[in-house]
Amino acid sequence: MSALAQQSAQDAGPLKAWLERDGALLRLRLARPKANIIDAQMIAALSGCFALYKENKGMLAVLLDHEGPHFSFGASVEEHLPEKCAAMLGALHALLGTMLEWRAPILVAIRGQCLGGGLELAMAGHLLFVSPDAQLGQPEIKLGVFPPAASVLLPLRIAQARAEDLLYSGRSIDGSTAAAWGLANHADADPVAAALAYFDENLAAKSAASLALGVRAARSAFADLARARLADAEESYLEDLMATHDANEGLAAFLAKRKPKWEHR
């Protein structure tokens, strides 16, 4: 498929995709502001793009960014309900697995809020560029649930103690803190411009074949461990967590916009 046909095929819906830098850079843009919710439609669009562009041999990197003031408010809470969560988690984790094993660096540019499933999506990429005042966090515990992918990816990307802080408290940190902690690579007032500058200065002159092998060499152990642990976390979420009263109560309370009534069971 030609680059023009590829772009036209992906301009509709919740995601925009196009090639630039003579086909060396794949641009992916979450395009359903202001929330950019990571729901089944968004997951399918992202998965479709990665499948569509998989064989572009001259591709040196992907840049994932967003329309609107916020990267993403997170995954769809409605799709976390018991009757839908197995399909949603399966699709999301398959997408993250694809990103973890992607042959070219995935650069992620973040402004505003990057929460829950949005941060999980970002962490499956390679290099994160954030605005200093961006807000990154995993608030799921406030709803009585835990984030399977973040429970795996956060401890692998940053120190265990810091990962546990974010996972247990549900609090957010700003972009400057994320960079200081090593969760983000760069904090810049214009993260998209910073990511593009990084590409132009550090990746554009590389061999795509050599870079792909370098990415695989550097990433394979991380990706293999993440995928293995993710399967266990997903099973625990579906089999253990969703059998509790409080997980179901927390989700129902959020959707009803009321305070949850925990029974600690």
BELMOPE-V130665 format. One line per field, one symbol per residue. phi: phi as a letter, one per 40 degrees, with the letter a starting at -180 (. if undefined). burial: + if it has 16 or more other C-alpha atoms within 10 Angstrom, else -. Layout:
# BELMOPE-V130665
phi->???
burial->???
This chain:
# BELMOPE-V130665
phi->.ccccccccbccgcbbaabaffgcbccbbcbbcccfccbdcccccccccccccdcccccbabbbbacgcbcachcccdcccdcbcccccdccccccccccbccbdbcbbbbgcbbfcccddccccbbbbbcdccbbabcdcccgbbcdcccccccccbddccccdccccgcbbccccdcccgcbcabacbccccccccdccbbdccccccccccccccbccdcccccccccccccccccbccccccccccccccccfbccbcbfa
burial->-----++--+---++++++---++++++++++++++++++-++++++-++--+-----++++++++++-++++++++-+++---++-++-+++-++++++++++++++++++++++++++++++++++++++++++++++++++++++++++++-+++----+--++--+++-++++++-+-+++++++-++-+++--+---++---+--++--++--+---+--++-+++-++--+---++---+++++++++-----+-----
